[in-house]
Amino acid sequence: MSRNPHFAVDDLSEAARAIVRHGIEQRRRESAIIADVKAQTGERISTSSFNRYASWYRVQLRRREAARESTEVAVETAEKLGMKMTEGIRAELLQSLTEAAMEGPEGQPSKLKGTSPYLLGCLALKFMESARKDKELAQRIEEHELNKRKAEALEAKQKAIDEKVKKAVAPENKELTEDEKRRIRSIYGTE
């Protein structure tokens, strides 16, 4: 959530702030929340300070809920368009899109705010397709490198066998014919 000007609630302990946030989210009465803070932490907060914070916090909750609803539709759209995802990926995508819709980088306004859920779904689908293609490309490059190393090793092995055969069979200055090479390779199992 974006930060607004300083509130007296910000000066409370983390436990007290959690009680305040939870109470507001549960739509409890202000007097009950203030009493809970005093009873559980011993800290005090004035009614007017609480109300200023509660007003701001409720707006943030509504913004987050609106962004969440929009991104849920976006993720559902992406699924309908063919995007396959596990529950973990779905949850991460929802969280990322919700945060992006709420606030841009370094607290700047979001460029995704107000974007239609359908377009967000298409964006999510394109992102996942891009990631999948990158992974496939990396696998293909790895396979190509492996095949290249195998071919080089086979070539080196063949060359070594050819040299051994040449030394063992051929007189010093005589070159073996292709037919002789082929017969020797068939004997040694390299053809």
C-alpha positions as CSV (number, residue, x, y, z in Angstrom):
1,M,0.0,0.0,0.0
2,S,1.2,3.5,-0.7
3,R,2.3,5.6,2.2
4,N,0.5,8.8,3.0
5,P,1.5,11.5,5.5
6,H,2.5,10.4,8.9
7,F,-0.3,9.2,11.3
8,A,-0.2,8.9,15.0
9,V,-0.9,5.2,14.5
10,D,2.5,4.9,12.8
11,D,4.1,5.8,16.2
12,L,2.5,2.8,17.9
13,S,4.2,-0.6,18.3
14,E,3.9,-3.2,15.6
15,A,1.5,-5.2,17.8
16,A,-0.7,-2.2,18.3
17,R,-0.7,-1.3,14.6
18,A,-1.6,-4.9,13.8
19,I,-4.6,-4.7,16.2
20,V,-5.7,-1.4,14.6
21,R,-5.4,-2.8,11.0
22,H,-7.1,-6.1,11.9
23,G,-10.0,-4.2,13.7
24,I,-10.5,-1.9,10.7
25,E,-10.5,-4.9,8.3
26,Q,-13.0,-6.7,10.5
27,R,-15.2,-3.5,10.5
28,R,-15.2,-3.3,14.3
29,R,-16.2,-0.1,16.1
30,E,-13.6,2.5,16.7
31,S,-14.1,2.5,20.5
32,A,-13.6,-1.3,20.6
33,I,-10.4,-1.2,18.6
34,I,-9.0,1.7,20.7
35,A,-9.9,-0.3,23.9
36,D,-8.2,-3.4,22.5
37,V,-5.0,-1.5,21.8
38,K,-5.0,-0.1,25.4
39,A,-5.8,-3.5,27.0
40,Q,-3.3,-5.5,24.9
41,T,-0.4,-3.1,24.6
42,G,-1.0,-0.4,27.1
43,E,-0.6,2.2,24.4
44,R,-3.1,5.0,23.8
45,I,-4.4,6.6,20.7
46,S,-6.9,9.4,20.4
47,T,-10.2,8.9,18.6
48,S,-9.5,11.7,16.1
49,S,-6.1,10.2,15.3
50,F,-7.6,6.8,14.9
51,N,-10.4,8.1,12.7
52,R,-7.9,9.9,10.4
53,Y,-5.9,6.7,10.0
54,A,-8.9,4.5,9.7
55,S,-10.3,6.7,6.9
56,W,-7.1,6.5,5.0
57,Y,-6.7,2.8,5.6
58,R,-10.2,2.0,4.4
59,V,-9.5,3.8,1.1
60,Q,-6.3,1.7,0.7
61,L,-8.3,-1.5,1.4
62,R,-10.9,-0.5,-1.3
63,R,-8.2,0.3,-3.8
64,R,-6.5,-3.0,-3.1
65,E,-9.7,-4.9,-3.4
66,A,-10.6,-3.2,-6.7
67,A,-7.2,-4.0,-8.0
68,R,-7.4,-7.6,-6.8
69,E,-10.8,-8.1,-8.5
70,S,-9.5,-6.7,-11.7
71,T,-6.4,-8.9,-11.6
72,E,-8.5,-12.0,-10.8
73,V,-10.5,-11.4,-13.9
74,A,-7.2,-10.9,-15.8
75,V,-5.8,-14.2,-14.6
76,E,-9.1,-16.0,-15.4
77,T,-8.9,-14.4,-18.9
78,A,-5.4,-15.7,-19.3
79,E,-6.5,-19.2,-18.3
80,K,-9.4,-19.0,-20.9
81,L,-6.9,-18.0,-23.6
82,G,-4.9,-21.1,-22.9
83,M,-2.4,-20.3,-20.1
84,K,-1.7,-23.3,-18.0
85,M,-0.6,-22.6,-14.4
86,T,-0.3,-24.2,-11.1
87,E,-2.0,-22.7,-8.0
88,G,1.4,-21.4,-6.9
89,I,2.0,-19.6,-10.2
90,R,-1.6,-18.4,-10.2
91,A,-1.2,-16.9,-6.7
92,E,2.1,-15.3,-7.6
93,L,0.7,-13.8,-10.8
94,L,-2.3,-12.4,-8.9
95,Q,-0.1,-10.8,-6.3
96,S,2.3,-9.3,-8.9
97,L,-0.5,-7.9,-11.0
98,T,-2.4,-6.6,-7.9
99,E,0.8,-4.8,-6.7
100,A,1.4,-3.5,-10.2
101,A,-2.1,-2.2,-10.5
102,M,-1.9,-0.5,-7.1
103,E,1.5,1.2,-7.4
104,G,4.2,1.6,-9.9
105,P,8.0,1.4,-9.3
106,E,9.3,3.4,-6.3
107,G,5.9,4.6,-5.3
108,Q,5.0,6.2,-8.6
109,P,1.5,5.9,-10.0
110,S,0.9,2.6,-11.8
111,K,0.7,2.5,-15.5
112,L,-1.5,-0.6,-15.2
113,K,-4.1,1.3,-13.1
114,G,-7.4,1.3,-15.1
115,T,-6.2,-1.2,-17.6
116,S,-8.9,-3.6,-18.6
117,P,-8.8,-7.1,-17.0
118,Y,-8.8,-8.6,-20.5
119,L,-5.7,-6.7,-21.5
120,L,-4.0,-7.7,-18.2
121,G,-4.9,-11.3,-18.9
122,C,-3.4,-11.1,-22.4
123,L,-0.3,-9.5,-20.9
124,A,0.0,-12.3,-18.3
125,L,-0.4,-14.9,-21.1
126,K,2.3,-13.2,-23.3
127,F,4.6,-13.0,-20.3
128,M,4.2,-16.7,-19.6
129,E,4.6,-17.6,-23.3
130,S,7.8,-15.5,-23.4
131,A,9.2,-17.2,-20.3
132,R,8.3,-20.7,-21.8
133,K,10.0,-19.8,-25.1
134,D,13.1,-18.6,-23.3
135,K,13.3,-21.8,-21.4
136,E,12.8,-23.9,-24.6
137,L,15.5,-21.9,-26.4
138,A,17.9,-22.4,-23.6
139,Q,17.2,-26.2,-23.7
140,R,17.8,-26.3,-27.4
141,I,21.0,-24.4,-27.1
142,E,22.2,-26.8,-24.4
143,E,21.2,-29.8,-26.6
144,H,23.0,-28.3,-29.6
145,E,26.2,-27.8,-27.5
146,L,26.0,-31.4,-26.2
147,N,25.6,-32.8,-29.7
148,K,28.5,-30.7,-30.9
149,R,30.7,-32.0,-28.1
150,K,29.6,-35.6,-28.9
151,A,30.4,-35.1,-32.6
152,E,33.8,-33.6,-31.8
153,A,34.6,-36.5,-29.5
154,L,33.5,-39.1,-32.1
155,E,35.6,-37.3,-34.8
156,A,38.7,-37.3,-32.5
157,K,38.1,-41.0,-31.7
158,Q,37.8,-41.8,-35.4
159,K,41.0,-39.8,-36.2
160,A,42.9,-41.7,-33.5
161,I,41.7,-45.0,-34.8
162,D,42.7,-44.1,-38.3
163,E,46.2,-43.1,-37.2
164,K,46.7,-46.4,-35.2
165,V,45.5,-48.4,-38.2
166,K,47.7,-46.5,-40.6
167,K,50.8,-47.1,-38.4
168,A,50.0,-50.8,-37.9
169,V,49.1,-51.8,-41.4
170,A,50.6,-49.5,-44.0
171,P,54.2,-49.4,-45.0
172,E,56.0,-46.2,-44.1
173,N,55.3,-44.3,-47.3
174,K,52.2,-46.0,-48.7
175,E,48.8,-44.5,-48.3
176,L,45.8,-46.7,-47.6
177,T,43.0,-46.8,-50.1
178,E,39.5,-46.0,-49.1
179,D,38.5,-49.7,-49.5
180,E,41.3,-50.7,-47.1
181,K,40.2,-48.1,-44.6
182,R,36.6,-49.2,-44.8
183,R,37.5,-52.9,-44.2
184,I,39.7,-51.9,-41.2
185,R,36.9,-49.7,-39.8
186,S,34.4,-52.6,-40.1
187,I,36.7,-54.9,-38.3
188,Y,37.2,-52.4,-35.4
189,G,33.5,-51.6,-35.4
190,T,33.7,-47.9,-36.3
191,E,31.6,-48.1,-39.4
